[in-house]
Amino acid sequence: MPHTDQRAYATTPAWYWRLPSITLGLMLIGIIALVWMTRHFDDEKQRETLINDVLWMEQDLRFRLDRNEEYLAEAGQSLLSENEVSAKTDARIDQLLKPDTGLVQIQWLDSEGNTLGGRPYASEDVSVGETRGALPSTEDARLAQAVGRPVYGAAYPVLGDKWRFNVHVPVFTGSRYVGTVVGVYSMQHLVVRELPWWFSERYRVSVHDADGHEIAAKSKVEAQPGHQQYAIAFDPPGYGLTLKVTAYKAPTRWVPVLLISALVFLGGVIVWSLWQLRQHTIGRQQAEMALREQISYRQAMEGSLLTGLRARDMEGRITFVNPAFCRMTGFAEDELIGVAPPMPYWDPDNIERTRAIHDEILASGAPREGVEIRFRHKDGHMIDALIFEAPLIDATGTHAGWMGSFLDITSQKRAEAMTRQQEERLQATSRLITMGEMASTLAHELNQPLAAISSYSSGCINQLEKPLSDTAELRDIIGKITRQARRAGDIIRRVHDFVRRSEPKRESIDLNSIITEAVALVEADARKRVVNIDTQFAPMPLPVNADPVMLEQVAINLIRNGMDAMRDTTDRPRTIRVETFGEDRQVYLRVTDAGRGIDPEAAKRIFEPFFTTKDEGMGMGLNICRSIAELHNGRLTFEDNPHGGTIFTFSLPHA
């Protein structure tokens, strides 16, 4: 299952993240397109409005020019037919010279082109136009007479950097031409000054000559390049004049700008958030992948372990078991999870001891060296297990229970038992071999008390055959018989105790007494070999917790090895010193011989099984002695005797 989930994460399509990004990008493109289309529509709308306004302006100018032509014609009839300007005519001229008409001067000429009058009269600014032949223009007057309708002259400059143009209106009485009325228009007054306020708020109006030079303008502020503009021919007066209208830049509409800015900003925030969310999700997925790998790795380890694992909560209920633990106990995982003591795998015959161990672990933890315990498999066979328990600390640092590991040591215990039995047999065999070697000597030892008993018995019989036997002497003889019999019994008991095969049995004993018994067993052999045994025992008891037969076997082996080593010794006394002493909570047995010593090559292998330097030896004596020392938590070492020979030291813990 974990591998399936990992594949699912690894094959996640990339478009899961690309789709919202692409969608959001398209949305932003759509917003930008909408903004562009809105602005384009606004520009088109503004241009359409501009054209309409320009057409309206053109129509308004033409209307005012046409109206002024009519008024000038009417005023001309009066001015050219009357000798004096009547009040009515004067009022009409004043009406024509109002600012909204654009006219700044009116002159009237006779049929010959001579100026009859004018209002206001010519001033210096008009003289500029005169220098260019603009006022009055007899050509325009004749042209107007010829065509019979008003004729406009070309624009001309006057003082003050201003421009004017004239309109010549022919006046007829019936069909007779009587003169011309000339209306002088100020370009500024007509085109610029009299524009309505709303028009000047929107547009910059300017008049350009045929060369493109600006000769009049409504505003002194130049329009920005790129602003919408529209130009039409300024006709009348014509002569290449153009009227150009340029739209001011529309005021920024902050609401849509802010709205669009907010949309773009929020879109950016969404993109950033989406990116951060993607990075966060990728990080979580990677963490989950790593966690799943760790879980799979741990599950693989748990599945391959031969060590049983078990977790318990603080109340002792099982919360986790691994497959090895299930195999060890024979119970399935679902049969163990949640189970509280007593557990189904506890040995019914030792259930109180098991519960005591369980309670002690829950109270104070398990010892570091572990606890040996016996369980019962589901099929009924017994299991020897070694338990190690450790506190189970959760992610918050809280002690949540106990984690235990179980080692199935059933085979090991069985092997140890078999090894122990074999060692016991080997030790018994070794003792039998030792006793076989000492058999003739012991037989000689037994022969002495038996012979003494026989002699004393014959003496008793002789005394009893006498008429008056001496009872005191008989009592003394019987006493000697008893002592000799006890001596023989002691020899037999020692031999029996030494060679009997029994289970190791530890008891609190005095090392001095054990060594004394051992020395007594080998004394006869020592006398036979002409070896002196020098004993030096500690003045106080040396209590040890050990098997006395095994310790006796060690002492006899070491003493007899010393006697063997002195077989060829002739240059110094053939003495074996046997010492016992206590030091630093240890008791020691030291056996020192004066033999040939141990060469370095033999020293390296002296404790190996079946290694011997004697022709008749089996090579098991020292190996057994070291096993006995280790069995009793002691040590067996050797060193060279400075005076020649070897010193063997056997140490045991003080009881």
C-alpha positions in Angstrom: 0.0 0.0 0.0 2.7 2.6 0.8 4.3 2.1 -2.6 0.9 2.6 -4.3 0.4 5.9 -2.5 3.9 7.1 -3.4 3.2 6.4 -7.1 0.0 8.4 -6.8 2.0 11.4 -5.5 4.7 11.0 -8.0 2.3 11.0 -11.0 0.3 14.0 -10.0 -0.4 15.9 -13.3 1.4 19.2 -13.7 -1.8 20.8 -15.0 -3.2 20.6 -11.5 -1.1 23.7 -10.8 -0.9 25.1 -14.3 -4.7 25.3 -14.9 -5.4 27.9 -12.2 -2.3 29.9 -13.2 -3.3 29.9 -16.9 -6.8 30.8 -16.0 -5.7 33.6 -13.8 -3.3 34.8 -16.6 -6.2 34.7 -19.1 -8.3 36.7 -16.6 -5.6 39.4 -16.3 -5.3 39.5 -20.1 -9.1 39.8 -20.4 -9.0 42.7 -17.9 -6.2 44.5 -19.8 -8.2 43.9 -23.1 -11.3 45.3 -21.5 -9.4 48.3 -20.3 -7.9 48.9 -23.8 -11.3 48.5 -25.5 -12.9 50.8 -23.0 -10.2 53.5 -23.7 -10.5 52.9 -27.4 -14.3 53.3 -27.2 -13.8 56.5 -25.1 -11.4 57.8 -27.7 -13.8 57.1 -30.6 -16.6 58.6 -28.6 -14.5 61.7 -27.9 -13.5 62.0 -31.5 -17.1 61.7 -32.6 -18.1 64.4 -30.1 -15.2 66.5 -31.3 -16.4 66.3 -34.9 -20.0 67.1 -33.9 -18.8 70.1 -31.8 -16.6 71.4 -34.7 -19.5 71.1 -37.1 -21.7 72.9 -34.7 -19.0 75.6 -34.3 -18.7 75.9 -38.1 -22.5 76.2 -38.4 -22.6 78.8 -35.7 -19.9 80.9 -37.4 -21.6 80.7 -40.7 -24.9 81.7 -39.1 -23.3 84.7 -37.5 -21.5 85.7 -40.7 -24.8 85.3 -42.7 -26.7 87.3 -40.2 -24.0 90.1 -40.2 -24.1 90.2 -44.0 -27.9 90.8 -43.8 -27.5 93.5 -41.2 -24.6 95.2 -43.1 -26.8 95.2 -46.2 -29.7 96.8 -44.4 -27.3 99.3 -42.7 -25.7 100.1 -46.1 -29.1 101.0 -47.6 -29.5 103.7 -45.0 -25.9 104.8 -45.0 -25.6 105.2 -48.7 -29.1 106.7 -49.3 -29.1 109.2 -46.4 -27.0 112.3 -46.2 -26.6 112.0 -42.5 -26.6 109.0 -40.3 -29.9 108.8 -38.7 -30.4 107.7 -35.1 -31.9 104.4 -36.3 -29.0 103.7 -38.5 -26.6 104.6 -35.8 -28.3 102.3 -33.4 -28.1 99.5 -36.1 -24.4 100.1 -36.5 -23.9 100.0 -32.7 -25.8 96.7 -32.7 -23.5 95.4 -35.4 -20.4 96.4 -33.5 -21.3 94.5 -30.4 -18.6 91.9 -29.4 -20.8 88.9 -30.2 -20.9 89.8 -33.9 -17.1 89.7 -34.4 -17.2 93.0 -36.2 -14.8 95.7 -35.0 -15.3 98.3 -37.7 -17.8 99.3 -40.4 -17.0 101.4 -43.4 -19.2 102.4 -46.3 -17.9 103.3 -49.8 -19.6 105.0 -52.7 -19.9 103.4 -56.1 -16.5 104.6 -57.0 -14.9 103.0 -54.0 -14.3 106.2 -52.1 -14.7 106.0 -48.4 -17.8 107.9 -47.2 -17.5 107.1 -43.6 -16.8 104.5 -41.0 -17.3 103.6 -37.4 -15.2 103.6 -35.5 -12.9 105.7 -37.6 -9.6 104.2 -38.8 -7.0 103.9 -36.1 -3.3 102.9 -36.2 -3.9 99.2 -36.0 -5.9 99.4 -39.2 -3.0 101.1 -40.9 -1.0 97.9 -40.8 -3.5 96.2 -43.0 -3.5 99.2 -45.2 0.2 98.7 -45.8 -0.7 95.3 -47.2 -3.5 96.8 -49.3 -6.2 95.1 -47.2 -8.4 98.1 -46.4 -10.3 99.2 -48.2 -9.8 96.9 -51.1 -11.3 98.3 -54.3 -10.8 94.9 -55.9 -13.0 93.2 -53.4 -15.6 96.0 -53.8 -15.7 95.6 -57.5 -15.8 91.9 -57.2 -18.7 92.2 -54.8 -20.4 94.6 -57.2 -19.8 92.2 -60.0 -21.1 89.1 -58.3 -23.9 91.0 -56.5 -23.2 89.3 -53.1 -20.8 89.7 -50.2 -17.2 89.0 -50.8 -14.7 88.2 -48.1 -11.1 89.4 -48.3 -7.9 87.7 -47.2 -6.8 87.9 -43.5 -4.3 90.5 -42.7 -2.3 91.4 -39.6 -2.8 94.5 -37.6 -1.0 96.0 -34.6 -1.0 93.8 -31.4 -0.2 90.6 -33.4 -3.8 90.4 -34.3 -5.5 89.4 -37.5 -8.5 90.7 -39.3 -10.5 90.1 -42.4 -13.1 92.1 -44.3 -16.4 91.4 -45.9 -17.5 93.6 -48.7 -21.3 93.8 -49.0 -22.6 95.5 -52.2 -25.6 97.7 -51.8 -28.1 98.1 -54.7 -31.1 100.4 -55.0 -33.2 98.5 -57.3 -30.7 97.4 -59.9 -28.4 100.3 -59.4 -25.2 99.8 -57.6 -24.8 102.6 -54.9 -21.8 101.5 -52.9 -20.3 99.0 -50.6 -20.5 98.4 -46.9 -17.3 96.9 -45.5 -17.4 95.0 -42.3 -14.1 94.4 -40.5 -13.9 91.3 -38.5 -11.5 90.6 -35.7 -10.3 87.0 -35.9 -10.0 86.9 -32.2 -13.5 88.3 -31.6 -15.2 86.1 -34.1 -13.5 82.8 -33.7 -12.1 82.8 -30.2 -13.6 85.2 -27.8 -17.2 84.5 -28.5 -17.0 80.8 -28.2 -19.3 79.4 -25.5 -17.6 78.5 -22.2 -18.2 74.8 -22.5 -16.5 74.7 -25.9 -13.4 76.4 -24.6 -13.3 74.0 -21.6 -13.1 71.1 -24.0 -11.0 72.3 -26.9 -8.3 74.5 -28.0 -9.4 76.5 -31.1 -6.8 78.0 -33.5 -6.8 79.6 -36.9 -3.9 78.9 -39.3 -3.0 80.6 -42.5 -2.2 78.9 -45.8 1.4 78.4 -44.6 0.2 76.6 -41.5 1.2 79.5 -39.1 -1.1 80.0 -36.2 -2.7 83.5 -36.4 -5.3 83.2 -33.6 -5.9 80.8 -30.8 -8.5 80.5 -28.0 -5.9 79.2 -25.5 -2.3 80.0 -25.0 -1.7 76.6 -23.6 -0.5 74.2 -26.2 -2.3 70.9 -26.5 -0.2 67.8 -25.9 0.9 65.9 -28.9 -1.3 63.0 -29.7 -4.5 64.7 -28.5 -7.4 64.3 -30.8 -7.8 67.2 -33.2 -10.0 68.1 -36.2 -9.4 70.8 -38.9 -11.8 72.3 -41.4 -11.4 75.0 -44.0 -12.2 78.4 -42.6 -14.5 79.5 -45.5 -15.5 82.2 -45.5 -13.2 84.1 -45.4 -11.2 81.3 -47.2 -7.9 82.0 -48.8 -6.3 78.9 -47.3 -7.3 79.6 -43.7 -8.0 76.5 -41.6 -9.8 76.2 -38.4 -8.2 73.6 -36.1 -9.9 72.3 -33.0 -7.8 70.2 -30.6 -9.4 68.3 -27.7 -7.8 68.7 -24.3 -6.8 65.6 -22.6 -9.8 64.3 -20.7 -9.4 64.4 -16.9 -8.3 61.1 -15.5 -11.2 59.1 -14.2 -9.8 57.9 -11.0 -12.5 55.5 -10.1 -12.0 53.1 -13.1 -8.2 53.6 -12.7 -8.3 52.7 -9.1 -10.7 49.8 -9.8 -8.4 48.4 -12.5 -5.3 49.0 -10.4 -7.1 47.2 -7.5 -7.9 44.3 -9.9 -4.3 44.1 -11.1 -3.0 44.3 -7.6 -5.4 41.6 -6.4 -4.5 39.5 -9.4 -0.9 39.8 -8.5 -1.6 38.9 -4.9 -3.6 35.9 -6.1 -0.7 34.8 -8.3 1.8 35.3 -5.4 -0.5 33.4 -3.0 -1.0 30.6 -5.6 2.8 30.4 -6.0 3.4 30.3 -2.2 0.6 27.8 -1.8 2.2 25.7 -4.5 5.6 25.9 -2.8 4.0 25.0 0.5 2.0 22.1 -0.9 5.1 20.8 -2.7 7.0 21.0 0.6 4.2 19.2 2.4 4.2 16.5 -0.4 7.9 16.1 -0.1 7.6 15.8 3.7 4.8 13.3 3.3 6.9 11.4 0.8 9.8 11.4 3.2 7.5 10.3 6.0 6.0 7.5 3.9 9.5 6.4 2.9 10.5 6.4 6.6 7.3 4.5 7.5 7.9 2.0 4.7 11.5 1.7 5.8 10.5 1.2 9.4 7.8 -1.4 8.4 10.4 -3.3 6.3 12.8 -3.2 9.3 10.0 -4.4 11.6 9.0 -7.1 9.2 12.6 -8.4 8.8 13.5 -8.2 12.5 13.9 -11.4 14.4 13.5 -9.4 17.6 9.9 -9.0 18.9 8.7 -5.5 19.6 5.9 -4.5 21.8 4.6 -1.1 23.0 2.4 -0.6 26.0 0.6 2.5 27.4 0.9 3.6 30.9 -1.9 1.2 32.0 -0.1 -1.7 30.5 -2.4 -2.2 27.5 -0.7 -3.3 24.3 -0.7 -0.6 21.6 1.8 -2.1 19.1 3.3 -5.5 18.2 5.5 -6.4 15.2 5.3 -9.5 13.1 8.3 -11.1 15.0 6.5 -10.8 18.3 3.3 -12.3 16.8 5.4 -15.2 15.4 7.1 -15.6 18.8 3.8 -15.8 20.8 1.6 -17.4 18.1 -1.1 -14.7 18.5 -2.2 -12.4 15.7 -1.9 -8.6 16.0 -5.6 -8.1 16.4 -5.6 -10.6 19.2 -3.0 -8.6 21.1 -3.8 -4.9 20.4 -5.7 -3.4 23.3 -5.3 -6.4 25.6 -4.6 -5.6 29.3 -2.7 -7.8 31.8 -2.8 -10.8 32.2 -1.6 -11.3 28.7 -2.7 -14.5 26.8 1.0 -15.5 26.3 1.9 -15.5 30.0 2.9 -18.8 31.6 0.0 -19.9 33.8 2.4 -21.7 36.1 4.4 -18.5 36.7 1.7 -15.9 36.3 2.3 -14.3 39.7 6.1 -13.9 38.9 5.3 -12.5 35.5 2.8 -10.0 36.9 5.4 -8.9 39.5 7.9 -8.3 36.7 5.2 -6.4 34.7 4.3 -4.2 37.7 8.0 -3.5 38.5 8.7 -2.4 34.9 5.7 -0.1 34.9 6.7 1.3 38.2 10.5 1.8 37.8 11.5 0.4 34.4 13.4 -2.6 33.3 17.1 -3.2 34.2 19.6 -2.4 31.5 20.8 -6.0 31.3 17.2 -7.1 30.6 14.9 -9.6 32.3 14.6 -13.3 31.5 11.1 -14.5 31.5 9.2 -17.6 30.3 6.1 -17.3 28.0 3.8 -19.8 26.6 3.2 -20.0 22.9 -0.4 -20.2 21.7 0.1 -23.9 20.7 1.3 -24.6 24.3 5.1 -24.9 24.1 7.2 -22.7 26.4 9.4 -19.8 25.3 12.4 -18.4 27.1 12.7 -14.7 26.3 15.0 -11.9 27.3 13.1 -8.6 27.7 14.6 -5.0 27.3 12.2 -2.2 28.1 12.6 1.5 27.5 10.3 4.5 28.2 8.2 5.5 25.2 8.4 9.3 24.8 6.0 10.9 22.3 6.5 14.0 20.2 5.6 16.3 23.0 8.2 14.8 25.4 5.5 13.1 27.5 6.2 9.6 28.8 3.4 7.7 27.0 4.3 4.1 27.8 6.9 1.5 27.4 8.7 0.0 24.4 10.0 -3.5 24.8 12.1 -5.8 22.7 12.0 -9.6 23.1 14.8 -12.0 22.2 13.8 -15.6 21.9 16.5 -17.3 23.8 14.8 -20.7 24.0 17.4 -22.4 21.7 20.2 -20.6 23.6 18.9 -21.7 26.9 18.6 -25.3 25.6 22.1 -25.1 24.2 23.4 -23.8 27.5 21.8 -26.6 29.3 23.3 -29.1 26.9 26.7 -27.5 27.2 26.4 -27.5 31.0 25.5 -31.1 31.0 28.4 -31.9 28.7 30.8 -29.9 30.9 29.5 -31.8 33.9 30.1 -35.1 32.2 33.5 -33.9 31.2 34.3 -32.8 34.7 33.2 -36.1 36.1 35.2 -37.9 33.5 38.2 -35.7 34.4 37.7 -36.5 38.0 37.5 -40.2 37.3 40.7 -40.0 35.3 42.4 -38.2 38.1 41.2 -40.8 40.6 42.3 -43.6 38.2 45.7 -42.1 38.2 45.7 -42.0 42.0 44.0 -45.3 42.4 47.1 -47.3 43.3 48.2 -44.7 45.8 44.7 -44.5 47.4 44.6 -48.3 47.5 47.9 -48.2 49.4 46.4 -45.5 51.7 43.4 -47.7 52.3 45.6 -50.8 52.8 47.3 -49.2 55.8 44.2 -48.7 58.0 42.7 -52.0 56.8 45.9 -53.8 57.7 46.0 -52.0 61.0 42.4 -53.0 61.6 43.2 -56.6 60.8 46.2 -56.6 63.2 44.2 -54.9 65.9 41.4 -57.4 65.4 43.9 -60.3 65.7 45.2 -58.8 68.9 41.7 -58.5 70.3 41.0 -62.2 69.5 44.3 -63.2 71.2 43.3 -61.2 74.3 39.8 -62.7 74.4 41.3 -66.2 74.3 43.2 -65.5 77.5 41.4 -66.5 80.7 41.9 -63.2 82.3 41.9 -60.7 79.5 42.9 -57.1 80.2 39.7 -55.1 79.5 41.6 -51.8 79.4 44.0 -53.1 76.8 41.0 -54.4 74.8 39.3 -51.0 75.0 42.5 -49.4 73.7 42.8 -51.8 70.8 39.1 -51.4 69.8 39.6 -47.6 70.0 42.5 -47.9 67.5 40.4 -50.2 65.3 37.7 -47.5 65.3 40.1 -44.7 64.4 41.6 -46.8 61.6 38.1 -47.6 60.3 37.2 -43.9 60.4 40.4 -43.1 58.5 39.5 -45.6 55.9 35.9 -44.3 55.8 37.2 -40.7 55.3 39.4 -41.8 52.4 36.5 -43.6 50.8 34.1 -40.6 51.4 36.6 -38.2 49.9 37.0 -40.4 46.8 33.2 -40.9 46.6 32.5 -37.2 46.9 35.2 -36.3 44.4 34.1 -38.7 41.7 30.4 -38.6 42.1 28.4 -36.9 39.4 25.9 -34.4 40.6 24.3 -31.1 39.5 26.3 -27.9 40.4 25.2 -26.8 43.8 26.4 -23.6 45.2 26.6 -23.1 48.9 28.4 -20.8 51.3 31.7 -22.6 52.2 35.1 -21.8 53.6 37.8 -22.0 50.9 40.3 -23.1 53.5 38.4 -26.3 54.3 37.9 -27.1 50.6 41.6 -26.8 50.0 42.4 -28.8 53.1 40.3 -31.7 51.7 41.9 -31.4 48.3 45.4 -31.5 49.8 44.4 -34.6 51.9 43.4 -36.4 48.7 46.7 -35.7 46.9 49.0 -36.2 49.9 49.5 -39.9 49.2 50.3 -39.2 45.6 52.7 -36.5 46.7 54.5 -38.8 49.0 54.7 -41.4 46.3 56.3 -38.8 43.9 58.6 -37.5 46.7 57.0 -34.0 46.6 56.4 -31.9 49.6 53.2 -29.9 49.9 53.7 -26.7 51.8 50.3 -25.2 52.8 49.9 -21.6 54.0 46.3 -20.9 54.7 44.7 -17.6 55.7 44.3 -17.4 59.4 40.6 -16.5 59.1 37.8 -18.2 57.1 37.4 -17.3 53.4 33.7 -17.7 52.7 32.7 -18.2 49.1 29.5 -19.0 47.3 30.5 -22.0 45.2 30.2 -25.7 44.5 32.8 -27.4 46.8 33.4 -30.4 44.5 34.3 -28.1 41.6 36.7 -26.0 43.8 38.2 -29.2 45.1 38.7 -30.4 41.5 40.4 -27.1 40.6 42.8 -27.4 43.6 43.7 -31.1 42.8 44.3 -30.4 39.1 46.6 -27.4 39.9 48.5 -29.4 42.6 48.9 -32.5 40.4 50.0 -30.3 37.4 52.6 -28.8 39.7 53.8 -32.3 40.7 54.0 -33.3 37.0 56.0 -30.2 36.2 58.6 -31.1 38.9 59.0 -34.6 37.6 62.5 -33.9 36.3 63.4 -31.3 39.0 66.6 -32.4 40.8 68.5 -29.2 41.4 66.1 -27.7 44.0 63.6 -28.9 46.5 60.5 -30.5 45.0 58.0 -28.5 46.9 54.5 -27.2 46.0 53.3 -24.2 48.0 49.5 -24.0 48.4 48.3 -20.6 49.7 44.9 -19.0 50.4 44.3 -15.4 51.2 41.7 -12.7 50.9 42.2 -9.2 49.3 39.8 -6.5 47.9 36.6 -8.5 48.3 38.3 -11.4 46.5 39.6 -14.7 47.8 42.6 -16.4 46.2 44.1 -19.9 45.9 47.7 -19.7 44.7 49.6 -22.9 43.8 53.4 -22.5 43.2 55.6 -25.2 41.8 59.4 -25.4 41.2 59.1 -27.2 37.8 60.4 -26.4 34.4 57.9 -23.6 33.7 55.8 -22.9 30.6 57.4 -21.8 27.4 55.9 -18.8 25.5 54.4 -20.9 22.7 52.6 -23.2 25.1 51.5 -20.2 27.2 49.4 -18.9 24.3 47.4 -22.2 24.1 47.5 -23.5 27.6 43.8 -23.0 28.2 42.7 -24.4 24.8 40.8 -27.7 24.9 42.9 -30.8 24.2 46.1 -28.9 24.3 48.7 -30.6 26.7 52.5 -30.7 27.1 52.3 -34.1 28.9 52.6 -37.3 26.9 49.8 -39.0 28.9 47.6 -35.9 29.3 44.2 -35.2 27.6 44.5 -31.4 27.6 41.2 -30.8 29.4 42.3 -30.1 33.0 43.2 -26.4 32.8 40.3 -25.8 30.4 37.9 -27.2 32.9 39.5 -25.2 35.7 39.0 -22.0 33.8 35.4 -22.9 33.0 34.8 -23.5 36.7 36.4 -20.2 37.5 34.2 -18.3 35.0 31.1 -20.2 36.2 31.7 -18.8 39.7 32.5 -15.3 38.3 36.2 -15.8 39.0 39.4 -15.9 37.1 42.3 -18.4 36.6 45.6 -16.9 35.7 49.3 -18.0 35.7 52.7 -16.4 35.8 56.3 -17.4 35.9 57.8 -18.3 39.3 60.9 -16.0 39.8 62.7 -18.9 41.4 61.8 -21.3 38.6 58.4 -22.9 37.9 54.9 -21.5 37.5 52.4 -19.8 39.8 48.7 -20.5 39.1 46.2 -18.1 40.8 42.5 -18.9 41.2 40.3 -16.0 42.4 36.6 -15.9 43.5 34.3 -13.2 44.8 34.1 -12.9 48.5 30.8 -14.2 49.8 
